[in-house]
Amino acid sequence: MIQPKKNKKGNRLFTVKDIEYFNKIYQLVKEQGYTLDGAKKALKSGEKSIADGNQNEVLIDKLEKIKSKLLELKK
């Protein structure tokens, strides 16, 4: 997926898209507990499903915060 170009010295030149892939891979492996192979398969199977999952997590966090605030008000 990530195939950076190299300059004359042999240094790798990464694009913005490459860096976005690094961030997605990091999130899958470190934050969601995927293995490297699992993250690779998840990226190949479809990035949309991963993005939807992340949006769901954000919504759940927001709803939990709202719930806790409502419980505080109830007291």
mmJSON file of the N, C-alpha and C atoms, coordinates in Angstrom:
{"data_MODEL":{"atom_site":{
"group_PDB":["ATOM","ATOM","ATOM","ATOM","ATOM","ATOM","ATOM","ATOM","ATOM","ATOM","ATOM","ATOM","ATOM","ATOM","ATOM","ATOM","ATOM","ATOM","ATOM","ATOM","ATOM","ATOM","ATOM","ATOM","ATOM","ATOM","ATOM","ATOM","ATOM","ATOM","ATOM","ATOM","ATOM","ATOM","ATOM","ATOM","ATOM","ATOM","ATOM","ATOM","ATOM","ATOM","ATOM","ATOM","ATOM","ATOM","ATOM","ATOM","ATOM","ATOM","ATOM","ATOM","ATOM","ATOM","ATOM","ATOM","ATOM","ATOM","ATOM","ATOM","ATOM","ATOM","ATOM","ATOM","ATOM","ATOM","ATOM","ATOM","ATOM","ATOM","ATOM","ATOM","ATOM","ATOM","ATOM","ATOM","ATOM","ATOM","ATOM","ATOM","ATOM","ATOM","ATOM","ATOM","ATOM","ATOM","ATOM","ATOM","ATOM","ATOM","ATOM","ATOM","ATOM","ATOM","ATOM","ATOM","ATOM","ATOM","ATOM","ATOM","ATOM","ATOM","ATOM","ATOM","ATOM","ATOM","ATOM","ATOM","ATOM","ATOM","ATOM","ATOM","ATOM","ATOM","ATOM","ATOM","ATOM","ATOM","ATOM","ATOM","ATOM","ATOM","ATOM","ATOM","ATOM","ATOM","ATOM","ATOM","ATOM","ATOM","ATOM","ATOM","ATOM","ATOM","ATOM","ATOM","ATOM","ATOM","ATOM","ATOM","ATOM","ATOM","ATOM","ATOM","ATOM","ATOM","ATOM","ATOM","ATOM","ATOM","ATOM","ATOM","ATOM","ATOM","ATOM","ATOM","ATOM","ATOM","ATOM","ATOM","ATOM","ATOM","ATOM","ATOM","ATOM","ATOM","ATOM","ATOM","ATOM","ATOM","ATOM","ATOM","ATOM","ATOM","ATOM","ATOM","ATOM","ATOM","ATOM","ATOM","ATOM","ATOM","ATOM","ATOM","ATOM","ATOM","ATOM","ATOM","ATOM","ATOM","ATOM","ATOM","ATOM","ATOM","ATOM","ATOM","ATOM","ATOM","ATOM","ATOM","ATOM","ATOM","ATOM","ATOM","ATOM","ATOM","ATOM","ATOM","ATOM","ATOM","ATOM","ATOM","ATOM","ATOM","ATOM","ATOM","ATOM","ATOM","ATOM","ATOM","ATOM","ATOM","ATOM","ATOM","ATOM"],
"id":[1,2,3,4,5,6,7,8,9,10,11,12,13,14,15,16,17,18,19,20,21,22,23,24,25,26,27,28,29,30,31,32,33,34,35,36,37,38,39,40,41,42,43,44,45,46,47,48,49,50,51,52,53,54,55,56,57,58,59,60,61,62,63,64,65,66,67,68,69,70,71,72,73,74,75,76,77,78,79,80,81,82,83,84,85,86,87,88,89,90,91,92,93,94,95,96,97,98,99,100,101,102,103,104,105,106,107,108,109,110,111,112,113,114,115,116,117,118,119,120,121,122,123,124,125,126,127,128,129,130,131,132,133,134,135,136,137,138,139,140,141,142,143,144,145,146,147,148,149,150,151,152,153,154,155,156,157,158,159,160,161,162,163,164,165,166,167,168,169,170,171,172,173,174,175,176,177,178,179,180,181,182,183,184,185,186,187,188,189,190,191,192,193,194,195,196,197,198,199,200,201,202,203,204,205,206,207,208,209,210,211,212,213,214,215,216,217,218,219,220,221,222,223,224,225],
"type_symbol":["N","C","C","N","C","C","N","C","C","N","C","C","N","C","C","N","C","C","N","C","C","N","C","C","N","C","C","N","C","C","N","C","C","N","C","C","N","C","C","N","C","C","N","C","C","N","C","C","N","C","C","N","C","C","N","C","C","N","C","C","N","C","C","N","C","C","N","C","C","N","C","C","N","C","C","N","C","C","N","C","C","N","C","C","N","C","C","N","C","C","N","C","C","N","C","C","N","C","C","N","C","C","N","C","C","N","C","C","N","C","C","N","C","C","N","C","C","N","C","C","N","C","C","N","C","C","N","C","C","N","C","C","N","C","C","N","C","C","N","C","C","N","C","C","N","C","C","N","C","C","N","C","C","N","C","C","N","C","C","N","C","C","N","C","C","N","C","C","N","C","C","N","C","C","N","C","C","N","C","C","N","C","C","N","C","C","N","C","C","N","C","C","N","C","C","N","C","C","N","C","C","N","C","C","N","C","C","N","C","C","N","C","C","N","C","C","N","C","C","N","C","C","N","C","C"],
"label_atom_id":["N","CA","C","N","CA","C","N","CA","C","N","CA","C","N","CA","C","N","CA","C","N","CA","C","N","CA","C","N","CA","C","N","CA","C","N","CA","C","N","CA","C","N","CA","C","N","CA","C","N","CA","C","N","CA","C","N","CA","C","N","CA","C","N","CA","C","N","CA","C","N","CA","C","N","CA","C","N","CA","C","N","CA","C","N","CA","C","N","CA","C","N","CA","C","N","CA","C","N","CA","C","N","CA","C","N","CA","C","N","CA","C","N","CA","C","N","CA","C","N","CA","C","N","CA","C","N","CA","C","N","CA","C","N","CA","C","N","CA","C","N","CA","C","N","CA","C","N","CA","C","N","CA","C","N","CA","C","N","CA","C","N","CA","C","N","CA","C","N","CA","C","N","CA","C","N","CA","C","N","CA","C","N","CA","C","N","CA","C","N","CA","C","N","CA","C","N","CA","C","N","CA","C","N","CA","C","N","CA","C","N","CA","C","N","CA","C","N","CA","C","N","CA","C","N","CA","C","N","CA","C","N","CA","C","N","CA","C","N","CA","C","N","CA","C","N","CA","C","N","CA","C","N","CA","C","N","CA","C","N","CA","C"],
"label_alt_id":[null,null,null,null,null,null,null,null,null,null,null,null,null,null,null,null,null,null,null,null,null,null,null,null,null,null,null,null,null,null,null,null,null,null,null,null,null,null,null,null,null,null,null,null,null,null,null,null,null,null,null,null,null,null,null,null,null,null,null,null,null,null,null,null,null,null,null,null,null,null,null,null,null,null,null,null,null,null,null,null,null,null,null,null,null,null,null,null,null,null,null,null,null,null,null,null,null,null,null,null,null,null,null,null,null,null,null,null,null,null,null,null,null,null,null,null,null,null,null,null,null,null,null,null,null,null,null,null,null,null,null,null,null,null,null,null,null,null,null,null,null,null,null,null,null,null,null,null,null,null,null,null,null,null,null,null,null,null,null,null,null,null,null,null,null,null,null,null,null,null,null,null,null,null,null,null,null,null,null,null,null,null,null,null,null,null,null,null,null,null,null,null,null,null,null,null,null,null,null,null,null,null,null,null,null,null,null,null,null,null,null,null,null,null,null,null,null,null,null,null,null,null,null,null,null],
"label_comp_id":["MET","MET","MET","ILE","ILE","ILE","GLN","GLN","GLN","PRO","PRO","PRO","LYS","LYS","LYS","LYS","LYS","LYS","ASN","ASN","ASN","LYS","LYS","LYS","LYS","LYS","LYS","GLY","GLY","GLY","ASN","ASN","ASN","ARG","ARG","ARG","LEU","LEU","LEU","PHE","PHE","PHE","THR","THR","THR","VAL","VAL","VAL","LYS","LYS","LYS","ASP","ASP","ASP","ILE","ILE","ILE","GLU","GLU","GLU","TYR","TYR","TYR","PHE","PHE","PHE","ASN","ASN","ASN","LYS","LYS","LYS","ILE","ILE","ILE","TYR","TYR","TYR","GLN","GLN","GLN","LEU","LEU","LEU","VAL","VAL","VAL","LYS","LYS","LYS","GLU","GLU","GLU","GLN","GLN","GLN","GLY","GLY","GLY","TYR","TYR","TYR","THR","THR","THR","LEU","LEU","LEU","ASP","ASP","ASP","GLY","GLY","GLY","ALA","ALA","ALA","LYS","LYS","LYS","LYS","LYS","LYS","ALA","ALA","ALA","LEU","LEU","LEU","LYS","LYS","LYS","SER","SER","SER","GLY","GLY","GLY","GLU","GLU","GLU","LYS","LYS","LYS","SER","SER","SER","ILE","ILE","ILE","ALA","ALA","ALA","ASP","ASP","ASP","GLY","GLY","GLY","ASN","ASN","ASN","GLN","GLN","GLN","ASN","ASN","ASN","GLU","GLU","GLU","VAL","VAL","VAL","LEU","LEU","LEU","ILE","ILE","ILE","ASP","ASP","ASP","LYS","LYS","LYS","LEU","LEU","LEU","GLU","GLU","GLU","LYS","LYS","LYS","ILE","ILE","ILE","LYS","LYS","LYS","SER","SER","SER","LYS","LYS","LYS","LEU","LEU","LEU","LEU","LEU","LEU","GLU","GLU","GLU","LEU","LEU","LEU","LYS","LYS","LYS","LYS","LYS","LYS"],
"label_asym_id":["A","A","A","A","A","A","A","A","A","A","A","A","A","A","A","A","A","A","A","A","A","A","A","A","A","A","A","A","A","A","A","A","A","A","A","A","A","A","A","A","A","A","A","A","A","A","A","A","A","A","A","A","A","A","A","A","A","A","A","A","A","A","A","A","A","A","A","A","A","A","A","A","A","A","A","A","A","A","A","A","A","A","A","A","A","A","A","A","A","A","A","A","A","A","A","A","A","A","A","A","A","A","A","A","A","A","A","A","A","A","A","A","A","A","A","A","A","A","A","A","A","A","A","A","A","A","A","A","A","A","A","A","A","A","A","A","A","A","A","A","A","A","A","A","A","A","A","A","A","A","A","A","A","A","A","A","A","A","A","A","A","A","A","A","A","A","A","A","A","A","A","A","A","A","A","A","A","A","A","A","A","A","A","A","A","A","A","A","A","A","A","A","A","A","A","A","A","A","A","A","A","A","A","A","A","A","A","A","A","A","A","A","A","A","A","A","A","A","A","A","A","A","A","A","A"],
"label_entity_id":["1","1","1","1","1","1","1","1","1","1","1","1","1","1","1","1","1","1","1","1","1","1","1","1","1","1","1","1","1","1","1","1","1","1","1","1","1","1","1","1","1","1","1","1","1","1","1","1","1","1","1","1","1","1","1","1","1","1","1","1","1","1","1","1","1","1","1","1","1","1","1","1","1","1","1","1","1","1","1","1","1","1","1","1","1","1","1","1","1","1","1","1","1","1","1","1","1","1","1","1","1","1","1","1","1","1","1","1","1","1","1","1","1","1","1","1","1","1","1","1","1","1","1","1","1","1","1","1","1","1","1","1","1","1","1","1","1","1","1","1","1","1","1","1","1","1","1","1","1","1","1","1","1","1","1","1","1","1","1","1","1","1","1","1","1","1","1","1","1","1","1","1","1","1","1","1","1","1","1","1","1","1","1","1","1","1","1","1","1","1","1","1","1","1","1","1","1","1","1","1","1","1","1","1","1","1","1","1","1","1","1","1","1","1","1","1","1","1","1","1","1","1","1","1","1"],
"label_seq_id":[1,1,1,2,2,2,3,3,3,4,4,4,5,5,5,6,6,6,7,7,7,8,8,8,9,9,9,10,10,10,11,11,11,12,12,12,13,13,13,14,14,14,15,15,15,16,16,16,17,17,17,18,18,18,19,19,19,20,20,20,21,21,21,22,22,22,23,23,23,24,24,24,25,25,25,26,26,26,27,27,27,28,28,28,29,29,29,30,30,30,31,31,31,32,32,32,33,33,33,34,34,34,35,35,35,36,36,36,37,37,37,38,38,38,39,39,39,40,40,40,41,41,41,42,42,42,43,43,43,44,44,44,45,45,45,46,46,46,47,47,47,48,48,48,49,49,49,50,50,50,51,51,51,52,52,52,53,53,53,54,54,54,55,55,55,56,56,56,57,57,57,58,58,58,59,59,59,60,60,60,61,61,61,62,62,62,63,63,63,64,64,64,65,65,65,66,66,66,67,67,67,68,68,68,69,69,69,70,70,70,71,71,71,72,72,72,73,73,73,74,74,74,75,75,75],
"pdbx_PDB_ins_code":[null,null,null,null,null,null,null,null,null,null,null,null,null,null,null,null,null,null,null,null,null,null,null,null,null,null,null,null,null,null,null,null,null,null,null,null,null,null,null,null,null,null,null,null,null,null,null,null,null,null,null,null,null,null,null,null,null,null,null,null,null,null,null,null,null,null,null,null,null,null,null,null,null,null,null,null,null,null,null,null,null,null,null,null,null,null,null,null,null,null,null,null,null,null,null,null,null,null,null,null,null,null,null,null,null,null,null,null,null,null,null,null,null,null,null,null,null,null,null,null,null,null,null,null,null,null,null,null,null,null,null,null,null,null,null,null,null,null,null,null,null,null,null,null,null,null,null,null,null,null,null,null,null,null,null,null,null,null,null,null,null,null,null,null,null,null,null,null,null,null,null,null,null,null,null,null,null,null,null,null,null,null,null,null,null,null,null,null,null,null,null,null,null,null,null,null,null,null,null,null,null,null,null,null,null,null,null,null,null,null,null,null,null,null,null,null,null,null,null,null,null,null,null,null,null],
"Cartn_x":[0.816,0.0,0.861,1.886,2.768,4.043,4.241,5.429,6.057,6.871,7.442,8.488,8.589,9.64,10.928,12.035,13.331,14.059,14.8,15.595,16.95,17.843,19.137,19.988,19.803,20.56,19.962,18.757,18.103,17.138,16.945,15.992,14.571,13.713,12.312,11.558,10.714,9.892,8.429,7.825,6.45,5.489,4.33,3.297,2.345,1.451,0.449,-0.426,-0.748,-1.566,-0.845,0.476,1.268,1.183,1.279,1.225,-0.156,-1.209,-2.558,-2.662,-2.042,-2.028,-1.294,-0.16,0.571,-0.315,-1.041,-1.92,-3.029,-3.609,-4.662,-4.11,-2.934,-2.308,-1.997,-1.46,-1.156,-2.42,-3.485,-4.743,-5.273,-5.225,-5.713,-4.878,-3.559,-2.678,-2.584,-2.305,-2.049,-3.315,-4.312,-5.501,-6.614,-6.725,-7.818,-7.366,-6.062,-5.558,-5.425,-5.422,-5.233,-3.778,-3.556,-2.19,-1.865,-0.606,-0.238,-0.961,-1.063,-1.791,-3.27,-3.831,-5.239,-5.503,-4.591,-4.739,-4.637,-3.731,-3.58,-4.859,-5.431,-6.677,-7.823,-7.864,-8.926,-8.821,-7.611,-7.43,-7.794,-7.457,-7.793,-9.289,-9.945,-11.369,-12.229,-11.744,-12.508,-12.257,-11.799,-11.515,-12.8,-13.877,-15.123,-15.621,-15.52,-15.994,-15.172,-13.886,-13.03,-13.426,-13.66,-14.065,-15.411,-16.337,-17.637,-17.47,-16.6,-16.343,-15.786,-14.891,-14.324,-15.391,-16.276,-17.345,-18.284,-18.547,-19.394,-18.769,-17.463,-16.779,-16.883,-16.735,-16.836,-18.244,-19.246,-20.631,-20.924,-20.417,-20.628,-19.995,-18.79,-18.136,-18.962,-19.464,-20.28,-21.549,-22.197,-23.42,-23.156,-22.024,-21.688,-21.45,-20.82,-20.608,-21.938,-22.84,-24.156,-24.908,-24.81,-25.482,-24.964,-23.647,-23.078,-23.51,-23.577,-24.024,-25.485,-26.324,-27.734,-27.896,-27.075,-27.132,-26.707,-25.736,-25.312,-26.438,-27.13,-28.244,-29.395,-29.568,-30.665,-30.468,-29.209,-28.902,-29.246],
"Cartn_y":[-1.19,0.0,1.257,1.228,2.386,2.063,2.79,2.592,3.96,4.436,5.773,5.804,6.952,7.154,7.469,7.257,7.552,8.603,9.458,10.456,9.851,10.653,10.144,9.564,10.09,9.583,8.288,7.96,6.762,7.034,8.307,8.658,8.475,7.965,7.766,9.089,9.316,10.516,10.099,10.432,10.033,11.142,10.752,11.705,11.879,12.831,13.05,11.809,11.176,9.962,8.845,8.729,7.731,7.97,9.222,9.57,9.257,9.48,9.126,7.615,6.822,5.367,4.992,5.656,5.397,5.66,6.764,7.105,6.07,5.605,4.593,3.278,2.898,1.663,1.769,2.901,3.11,2.99,3.633,3.593,2.164,1.424,0.052,-0.836,-0.697,-1.589,-1.189,0.061,0.486,0.772,1.361,1.775,0.73,0.0,-0.96,-2.404,-2.631,-3.96,-4.917,-4.42,-5.282,-5.732,-6.864,-7.246,-6.52,-6.565,-5.909,-6.555,-7.898,-8.589,-8.224,-8.137,-7.772,-6.357,-5.447,-4.067,-4.002,-4.793,-4.835,-5.336,-6.393,-6.936,-5.934,-5.252,-4.273,-3.118,-2.675,-1.594,-2.053,-3.282,-3.801,-4.028,-4.494,-4.82,-3.583,-2.481,-1.258,-0.23,0.908,1.974,2.595,2.488,3.101,2.463,1.144,0.476,0.897,1.12,1.585,2.997,3.848,5.214,5.219,4.368,4.283,3.823,2.872,2.402,3.494,4.307,5.412,6.447,6.717,7.674,7.147,5.853,5.258,5.409,5.209,5.361,6.795,7.753,9.156,9.465,8.965,9.192,8.547,7.351,6.672,7.466,7.975,8.789,10.026,10.697,11.887,11.549,10.456,10.055,9.691,9.047,8.705,9.956,10.965,12.226,12.909,12.897,13.494,12.747,11.43,10.616,10.947,11.065,11.369,12.755,13.724,15.068,15.043,14.276,14.169,13.501,12.491,11.836,12.781,13.638,14.631,15.624,16.039,16.977,16.347,15.059,14.348,14.317,14.278,14.2,15.456],
"Cartn_z":[0.0,0.0,0.0,0.827,0.924,0.157,-0.923,-1.735,-2.012,-1.073,-1.24,-2.351,-2.958,-3.961,-3.225,-3.901,-3.296,-4.122,-3.428,-4.134,-4.511,-5.029,-5.498,-4.377,-3.155,-2.012,-1.463,-1.887,-1.391,-0.252,0.083,1.134,0.619,1.476,1.092,1.164,0.169,0.122,0.242,1.377,1.637,1.239,0.722,0.357,1.552,1.423,2.467,2.624,1.521,1.561,2.309,2.102,2.829,4.335,4.737,6.159,6.728,5.931,6.382,6.603,5.726,5.908,7.192,7.453,8.689,9.905,9.87,10.988,11.161,10.053,10.126,10.669,10.203,10.666,12.158,12.585,13.999,14.84,14.386,15.125,15.238,14.145,14.17,15.088,15.022,15.766,17.238,17.51,18.887,19.676,19.032,19.761,19.729,18.615,18.497,18.665,18.795,19.105,17.932,16.718,15.556,15.482,14.83,14.47,13.167,12.771,11.507,10.33,10.35,9.283,9.31,10.511,10.647,10.153,10.455,9.993,8.471,7.919,6.459,5.799,6.36,5.815,5.968,7.113,7.348,6.355,6.078,5.109,3.705,3.373,2.045,1.888,2.967,2.865,2.694,3.127,2.913,3.985,3.565,4.507,5.035,4.283,4.715,6.0,6.092,7.3,8.512,8.329,9.421,9.835,8.855,9.157,9.878,9.448,10.113,11.55,11.773,13.129,14.01,13.471,14.237,14.556,13.616,13.854,14.93,14.911,15.938,17.321,17.406,18.691,19.195,18.312,18.694,19.185,18.48,18.893,20.242,20.455,21.729,22.867,22.647,23.669,23.996,22.965,23.189,23.96,23.586,24.268,25.727,25.993,27.374,28.208,27.623,28.337,28.631,27.662,27.854,28.953,28.943,29.946,31.344,31.477,32.789,33.27,32.364,32.74,33.181,32.473,32.835,34.2,34.468,35.776,36.893,36.62,37.597,37.877,36.829,36.998,37.766,37.589,38.25,39.754,40.193,41.629,42.305],
"occupancy":[1.0,1.0,1.0,1.0,1.0,1.0,1.0,1.0,1.0,1.0,1.0,1.0,1.0,1.0,1.0,1.0,1.0,1.0,1.0,1.0,1.0,1.0,1.0,1.0,1.0,1.0,1.0,1.0,1.0,1.0,1.0,1.0,1.0,1.0,1.0,1.0,1.0,1.0,1.0,1.0,1.0,1.0,1.0,1.0,1.0,1.0,1.0,1.0,1.0,1.0,1.0,1.0,1.0,1.0,1.0,1.0,1.0,1.0,1.0,1.0,1.0,1.0,1.0,1.0,1.0,1.0,1.0,1.0,1.0,1.0,1.0,1.0,1.0,1.0,1.0,1.0,1.0,1.0,1.0,1.0,1.0,1.0,1.0,1.0,1.0,1.0,1.0,1.0,1.0,1.0,1.0,1.0,1.0,1.0,1.0,1.0,1.0,1.0,1.0,1.0,1.0,1.0,1.0,1.0,1.0,1.0,1.0,1.0,1.0,1.0,1.0,1.0,1.0,1.0,1.0,1.0,1.0,1.0,1.0,1.0,1.0,1.0,1.0,1.0,1.0,1.0,1.0,1.0,1.0,1.0,1.0,1.0,1.0,1.0,1.0,1.0,1.0,1.0,1.0,1.0,1.0,1.0,1.0,1.0,1.0,1.0,1.0,1.0,1.0,1.0,1.0,1.0,1.0,1.0,1.0,1.0,1.0,1.0,1.0,1.0,1.0,1.0,1.0,1.0,1.0,1.0,1.0,1.0,1.0,1.0,1.0,1.0,1.0,1.0,1.0,1.0,1.0,1.0,1.0,1.0,1.0,1.0,1.0,1.0,1.0,1.0,1.0,1.0,1.0,1.0,1.0,1.0,1.0,1.0,1.0,1.0,1.0,1.0,1.0,1.0,1.0,1.0,1.0,1.0,1.0,1.0,1.0,1.0,1.0,1.0,1.0,1.0,1.0,1.0,1.0,1.0,1.0,1.0,1.0,1.0,1.0,1.0,1.0,1.0,1.0],
"B_iso_or_equiv":[0.0,0.0,0.0,0.0,0.0,0.0,0.0,0.0,0.0,0.0,0.0,0.0,0.0,0.0,0.0,0.0,0.0,0.0,0.0,0.0,0.0,0.0,0.0,0.0,0.0,0.0,0.0,0.0,0.0,0.0,0.0,0.0,0.0,0.0,0.0,0.0,0.0,0.0,0.0,0.0,0.0,0.0,0.0,0.0,0.0,0.0,0.0,0.0,0.0,0.0,0.0,0.0,0.0,0.0,0.0,0.0,0.0,0.0,0.0,0.0,0.0,0.0,0.0,0.0,0.0,0.0,0.0,0.0,0.0,0.0,0.0,0.0,0.0,0.0,0.0,0.0,0.0,0.0,0.0,0.0,0.0,0.0,0.0,0.0,0.0,0.0,0.0,0.0,0.0,0.0,0.0,0.0,0.0,0.0,0.0,0.0,0.0,0.0,0.0,0.0,0.0,0.0,0.0,0.0,0.0,0.0,0.0,0.0,0.0,0.0,0.0,0.0,0.0,0.0,0.0,0.0,0.0,0.0,0.0,0.0,0.0,0.0,0.0,0.0,0.0,0.0,0.0,0.0,0.0,0.0,0.0,0.0,0.0,0.0,0.0,0.0,0.0,0.0,0.0,0.0,0.0,0.0,0.0,0.0,0.0,0.0,0.0,0.0,0.0,0.0,0.0,0.0,0.0,0.0,0.0,0.0,0.0,0.0,0.0,0.0,0.0,0.0,0.0,0.0,0.0,0.0,0.0,0.0,0.0,0.0,0.0,0.0,0.0,0.0,0.0,0.0,0.0,0.0,0.0,0.0,0.0,0.0,0.0,0.0,0.0,0.0,0.0,0.0,0.0,0.0,0.0,0.0,0.0,0.0,0.0,0.0,0.0,0.0,0.0,0.0,0.0,0.0,0.0,0.0,0.0,0.0,0.0,0.0,0.0,0.0,0.0,0.0,0.0,0.0,0.0,0.0,0.0,0.0,0.0,0.0,0.0,0.0,0.0,0.0,0.0],
"pdbx_formal_charge":[null,null,null,null,null,null,null,null,null,null,null,null,null,null,null,null,null,null,null,null,null,null,null,null,null,null,null,null,null,null,null,null,null,null,null,null,null,null,null,null,null,null,null,null,null,null,null,null,null,null,null,null,null,null,null,null,null,null,null,null,null,null,null,null,null,null,null,null,null,null,null,null,null,null,null,null,null,null,null,null,null,null,null,null,null,null,null,null,null,null,null,null,null,null,null,null,null,null,null,null,null,null,null,null,null,null,null,null,null,null,null,null,null,null,null,null,null,null,null,null,null,null,null,null,null,null,null,null,null,null,null,null,null,null,null,null,null,null,null,null,null,null,null,null,null,null,null,null,null,null,null,null,null,null,null,null,null,null,null,null,null,null,null,null,null,null,null,null,null,null,null,null,null,null,null,null,null,null,null,null,null,null,null,null,null,null,null,null,null,null,null,null,null,null,null,null,null,null,null,null,null,null,null,null,null,null,null,null,null,null,null,null,null,null,null,null,null,null,null,null,null,null,null,null,null],
"auth_seq_id":[1,1,1,2,2,2,3,3,3,4,4,4,5,5,5,6,6,6,7,7,7,8,8,8,9,9,9,10,10,10,11,11,11,12,12,12,13,13,13,14,14,14,15,15,15,16,16,16,17,17,17,18,18,18,19,19,19,20,20,20,21,21,21,22,22,22,23,23,23,24,24,24,25,25,25,26,26,26,27,27,27,28,28,28,29,29,29,30,30,30,31,31,31,32,32,32,33,33,33,34,34,34,35,35,35,36,36,36,37,37,37,38,38,38,39,39,39,40,40,40,41,41,41,42,42,42,43,43,43,44,44,44,45,45,45,46,46,46,47,47,47,48,48,48,49,49,49,50,50,50,51,51,51,52,52,52,53,53,53,54,54,54,55,55,55,56,56,56,57,57,57,58,58,58,59,59,59,60,60,60,61,61,61,62,62,62,63,63,63,64,64,64,65,65,65,66,66,66,67,67,67,68,68,68,69,69,69,70,70,70,71,71,71,72,72,72,73,73,73,74,74,74,75,75,75],
"auth_comp_id":["MET","MET","MET","ILE","ILE","ILE","GLN","GLN","GLN","PRO","PRO","PRO","LYS","LYS","LYS","LYS","LYS","LYS","ASN","ASN","ASN","LYS","LYS","LYS","LYS","LYS","LYS","GLY","GLY","GLY","ASN","ASN","ASN","ARG","ARG","ARG","LEU","LEU","LEU","PHE","PHE","PHE","THR","THR","THR","VAL","VAL","VAL","LYS","LYS","LYS","ASP","ASP","ASP","ILE","ILE","ILE","GLU","GLU","GLU","TYR","TYR","TYR","PHE","PHE","PHE","ASN","ASN","ASN","LYS","LYS","LYS","ILE","ILE","ILE","TYR","TYR","TYR","GLN","GLN","GLN","LEU","LEU","LEU","VAL","VAL","VAL","LYS","LYS","LYS","GLU","GLU","GLU","GLN","GLN","GLN","GLY","GLY","GLY","TYR","TYR","TYR","THR","THR","THR","LEU","LEU","LEU","ASP","ASP","ASP","GLY","GLY","GLY","ALA","ALA","ALA","LYS","LYS","LYS","LYS","LYS","LYS","ALA","ALA","ALA","LEU","LEU","LEU","LYS","LYS","LYS","SER","SER","SER","GLY","GLY","GLY","GLU","GLU","GLU","LYS","LYS","LYS","SER","SER","SER","ILE","ILE","ILE","ALA","ALA","ALA","ASP","ASP","ASP","GLY","GLY","GLY","ASN","ASN","ASN","GLN","GLN","GLN","ASN","ASN","ASN","GLU","GLU","GLU","VAL","VAL","VAL","LEU","LEU","LEU","ILE","ILE","ILE","ASP","ASP","ASP","LYS","LYS","LYS","LEU","LEU","LEU","GLU","GLU","GLU","LYS","LYS","LYS","ILE","ILE","ILE","LYS","LYS","LYS","SER","SER","SER","LYS","LYS","LYS","LEU","LEU","LEU","LEU","LEU","LEU","GLU","GLU","GLU","LEU","LEU","LEU","LYS","LYS","LYS","LYS","LYS","LYS"],
"auth_asym_id":["A","A","A","A","A","A","A","A","A","A","A","A","A","A","A","A","A","A","A","A","A","A","A","A","A","A","A","A","A","A","A","A","A","A","A","A","A","A","A","A","A","A","A","A","A","A","A","A","A","A","A","A","A","A","A","A","A","A","A","A","A","A","A","A","A","A","A","A","A","A","A","A","A","A","A","A","A","A","A","A","A","A","A","A","A","A","A","A","A","A","A","A","A","A","A","A","A","A","A","A","A","A","A","A","A","A","A","A","A","A","A","A","A","A","A","A","A","A","A","A","A","A","A","A","A","A","A","A","A","A","A","A","A","A","A","A","A","A","A","A","A","A","A","A","A","A","A","A","A","A","A","A","A","A","A","A","A","A","A","A","A","A","A","A","A","A","A","A","A","A","A","A","A","A","A","A","A","A","A","A","A","A","A","A","A","A","A","A","A","A","A","A","A","A","A","A","A","A","A","A","A","A","A","A","A","A","A","A","A","A","A","A","A","A","A","A","A","A","A","A","A","A","A","A","A"],
"auth_atom_id":["N","CA","C","N","CA","C","N","CA","C","N","CA","C","N","CA","C","N","CA","C","N","CA","C","N","CA","C","N","CA","C","N","CA","C","N","CA","C","N","CA","C","N","CA","C","N","CA","C","N","CA","C","N","CA","C","N","CA","C","N","CA","C","N","CA","C","N","CA","C","N","CA","C","N","CA","C","N","CA","C","N","CA","C","N","CA","C","N","CA","C","N","CA","C","N","CA","C","N","CA","C","N","CA","C","N","CA","C","N","CA","C","N","CA","C","N","CA","C","N","CA","C","N","CA","C","N","CA","C","N","CA","C","N","CA","C","N","CA","C","N","CA","C","N","CA","C","N","CA","C","N","CA","C","N","CA","C","N","CA","C","N","CA","C","N","CA","C","N","CA","C","N","CA","C","N","CA","C","N","CA","C","N","CA","C","N","CA","C","N","CA","C","N","CA","C","N","CA","C","N","CA","C","N","CA","C","N","CA","C","N","CA","C","N","CA","C","N","CA","C","N","CA","C","N","CA","C","N","CA","C","N","CA","C","N","CA","C","N","CA","C","N","CA","C","N","CA","C","N","CA","C","N","CA","C","N","CA","C","N","CA","C"],
"pdbx_PDB_model_num":[1,1,1,1,1,1,1,1,1,1,1,1,1,1,1,1,1,1,1,1,1,1,1,1,1,1,1,1,1,1,1,1,1,1,1,1,1,1,1,1,1,1,1,1,1,1,1,1,1,1,1,1,1,1,1,1,1,1,1,1,1,1,1,1,1,1,1,1,1,1,1,1,1,1,1,1,1,1,1,1,1,1,1,1,1,1,1,1,1,1,1,1,1,1,1,1,1,1,1,1,1,1,1,1,1,1,1,1,1,1,1,1,1,1,1,1,1,1,1,1,1,1,1,1,1,1,1,1,1,1,1,1,1,1,1,1,1,1,1,1,1,1,1,1,1,1,1,1,1,1,1,1,1,1,1,1,1,1,1,1,1,1,1,1,1,1,1,1,1,1,1,1,1,1,1,1,1,1,1,1,1,1,1,1,1,1,1,1,1,1,1,1,1,1,1,1,1,1,1,1,1,1,1,1,1,1,1,1,1,1,1,1,1,1,1,1,1,1,1,1,1,1,1,1,1]
}}}
